[in-house]
Amino acid sequence: MLTNDEINELIQLLKECYPDPVCALIYKKDYELLFATRLAAQCSDARVNMVTPVLFARYPTLEALAGADLGQLENIIHSCGFYRTKARDIVAASALIIAEFGGQVPDTMENLLKLPGVGRKTANLILGDIYGKPAIVVDTHCIRLSNRIGLVKTTDPVKIEKALRKVLPPECSSDFCHRLVLHGRAVCTARNPNCGGCRVSGICQHYSLVANS
């Protein structure tokens, strides 16, 4: 596992590589990020970004989404996969946000998890990106890179979230996770990681094993 000094070095190196870590999903309103993230489950961000402009133009308010015809909504989001379940979640979550939270996306983990289709990954993204709170977004990139680099030794998302909360400064945790995503897409890919072109290879345990094998 990485030492505290190595973790601090990792944070700095990723910050230098990706100075402007932003979510790849395009949104204008808080709830749009919530539903774009729901659509992104088992779907690429690029595909979601093609669908959401049509979705939010057709349903420009939470009230419109809460009253949406499921068949019409399913047709719009069909290409994102699992469209029936996602459509039901979007309609139900919109209605719940209006009924229980005054039309505002909740700002606590407890209340976010009450929304249909929202798990800890989505809730943490909302807490970090919308409300600026310390957040650990454990997606596939975070799972892969955290294990490769040597931050954790588990693929369980909840255990990874807890482990990273213990070692990352709260104020940089959300940006750190965004940087892992960017690094995972650009360098540390799933099948062919570019270890030779990786800025963090000097402290990466995977690279150390490969280099010494």
Secondary structure, DSSP 4 states (H G I P E B T S, - for coil): ---HHHHHHHHHHHHHH-SS---SS--SSHHHHHHHHHHTTTS-HHHHHHHHHHHHHHS-SHHHHHT--HHHHHHHHGGGSSHHHHHHHHHHHHHHHHHHHTTS---SHHHHTTSTT--HHHHHHHHHHTT--------HHHHHHHHHHTS-S---HHHHHHHHHHHS-GGGHHHHHHHHHHHHHHTS-SSS--GGG-TTGGG-HHHHHHHT-
